[in-house]
Amino acid sequence: MNGDWLIRGRDGRLSVYLPTDDAVLCRAELGPGGPWDPPRRVGGDQKLRPGPAVGQGTDAYAHLAAWRPTKPGEAGLVHSTHFRPRLAALDWISIGHPDKSGDRTGTPAVTVDAQGRAHVFVRNGAGGVSMRGQKEVGGWGPWRDLKGREVEDRQAAVTGESGLVELYAAVPGAVLHWRQEKPGSVPVLEEALETPARPGTLYALATSADHTTLFYTDDTGDLCAWRPGTKPVTLLPSAGPGPVSAIRCRLDGHDCTLLAQRSAGGRVAFAAYPTEQESAGAWWTESGPQLPVDAVVALAVDADERVVAATSSPATGQLLITRRKDEPGLALEAWREV
């Protein structure tokens, strides 16, 4: 799942979105901090292609995008909105194809602006990026070609504290950054950072009123942080080969950025540092059991403002959860399967 697949709904319940070969399943807490319900299929019975994406707005609504087969050798993108974790999501609706027709072109990315409008990004057939956004009065605007060349799969879409939509994408030898100039406008390519970012490792987070921060792994295996307009900073060696998950949270009264990643050894590794103060340093601490090689990690903050971490393995269907204990530092409860 591309995006934050562990989220807190507006009723305080946590939910997770879990992809299968032809669907997206949702599970939700029956009550904040309580047991979880069984998996439910999102958006009806339509069959999907692998590689869905999810994004969440400040209204806490979840927006999902995925490819759906339309006829042999062709596919189109579909969108669904999920208002509350324990309610059924809306049925998938077609939002078309960035090239008007053809097969799947890449993994979508979704983010939601301050007005609650979803923006879906995807690599197009020419190797650039296309975007389609919801209108303020309902419906969808046209597909927009944002340009770019040789864009790698799995872009990172994010909405800043300003409410403006941004996108990061890796290309050979560089990272591209698009940003809206005003609400509702088409994002424009603002900067190209020359850096060897490994494809599939990008994760973006809003870190202040003026900035979003991109985390990525470079070709030496180091985890780096970059805010457009500045130079990238090497944080620490990457714990494992996949992307990190990151959230802002309060740890012992301080605004911190918490990172999590499946380590090369198979456990979950955590690292934290004061937000936007990479020079303070960070180091990994591993937690939990050994995980399957396909396991992914997600982070959220629950209704009690406690950090929650989850791991999911598509191959085994195993979902594990832990929460921060009510004590100093980042002490975690025992991991449990739900």
PyMOL commands that set and color helices and strands:
alter all, ss='L'
color gray80, all
select helices_A, chain A and resi 278-280
alter helices_A, ss='H'
color red, helices_A
select strands_A, chain A and resi 2-3+6-8+14-19+24-28+40-41+53-56+62-71+74-82+93-96+109-112+118-123+129-133+144-147+156-159+165-171+174-179+188-194+203-206+212-217+222-226+233-237+245-251+254-262+268-274+285-287+296-301+307-312+319-323+336-337
alter strands_A, ss='S'
color yellow, strands_A
deselect
rebuild
show_as cartoon
